Amino acid sequence: MPVIGAGVSAKIAPSRARVRVSGEGMTTFESLIPVVDGRVRQTIADIPVGERTVSIDFEALNGERLWEGSTEVTVIANQSSVATIELQRVSNIRPEVRGIVISPATVIVEALVHFQADVEDLHDATDSLEVRWDFNNDGTFEVDWTKEKSHQTSFASSGTFTTKLEVKDRTGLINTVNKDVEVLRPNAAPVAEIEDAPTEVLLGETIVVRGKATDQEDGVLSYRWRGEHVAAVLSDTTSIAPGFTPDSAGKYTFVFVAIDENMVESNPVEITINVPQPGPVAAFLANPTSGKVPLEVTFTNESQYGETYLWSLGTGDTSEDVTPSPYSYNETGNYTVILKVFGAQGQVDSTQKEISVTDIDRPDLLVELVMIESGTGGEISAVNENQHV
């Protein structure tokens, strides 16, 4: 019985081996044997004695033949025969070109582009394969045969170019693939500006700040306003012309940019708008403003935009509190209360109110003077509420 043993080392290991034994006066024996670690070993019994031909094909799982070989062996009765077969590659299998990988995906004029050949071979290791490149398919290979599978180049103009890749195995078999490459002009950034806007706005006032932008590619643009607290004071930070309503005095700086469809931003444009602190407005309430002595008056400060305060209470007393404590007037008279309000920029405003303090209630006294003729004397009568006293 012959013992069949064979092995092969390849880029892709065969999945199975098809063994045949044939010869004069016998029916051809055929067996499909799995390949383990690139090797097969099979004992074949009941082979008639005599000169026999042993052949073997290594196959991929899809049945494609990769390696083949045959030899002659003499089968002797009751003895084992070992067949040694020299394998040869099946020459009609070309190397495989799975594609060309390009990065970056968007190719720009004058920018370096990386080309990677995605190739393999059923017989040989990838490192042994050679490639060459014709980047614009004009018949001239800019890169001649080399085992280096990647290359960098650039394109001097925009347009669609067909890149041709050829791959060759150790036996000289060649395969080819083409890939179209679209080369774009450099994406110029949009140009942004801010139209004329006031540099000063009063607190509480609303204005519109207007951006403007142009794009060389005439694409669709989006807009962004950036800066501290923009969301609180701008009506829409993505509008080209949002409304601006300041919520406090100070300087507001906004940065406007336009963004194209490729997320390329324009030059940032900045605008600063000053919101001055309004001058102080003095106002207060006094309750009550008149009454009998002693009169306690409560003051309420209703001033706006004040930083410091000075109260003159009409008696010589003063207070620098925002609102003084209730004040008692203990003598009758008219008192002028003055409130002065001082602003952050040194502005001053004032207002005043009169406080009238009268005496406690007393009985009215009516005096009648009766004139008596000379020499007769006189009488004085005092009448209180028509009662004689």
Secondary structure, 3 states (H helix, E strand, C coil): CEEEEEECCCCCCCCEEEEEEECCCCCCEEEEEECECCEEEEECCCCCCEEEEEEEEEECCCCCEEEEEEEEEEECCCCCEEECCCCEECCCCCCEEEEEEEECCCEECCCCEEEEEEEECCCCCHHHCEEEEECCCCCCCCEEEECCCEEEECCCCCEEEEEEEEEECCCCCEEEEEEEEEEECCCCCCEEEECCCCCECCCCCCEECCEEEECCCCCCCEEEEECCCHHHHECCCCCCCCEECCCCCEEEEEEEEEECCCCCECCCEEEEEEECCCCCECCEEEECCEEECCEEEEEEECCECCCEEEEECCCCCEECCCCCCCEEECCCEEEEEEEEEECCCCCEEEEEEEEEEECCCCCCCEEEEECCCCCCCCEEEEEECCEEC
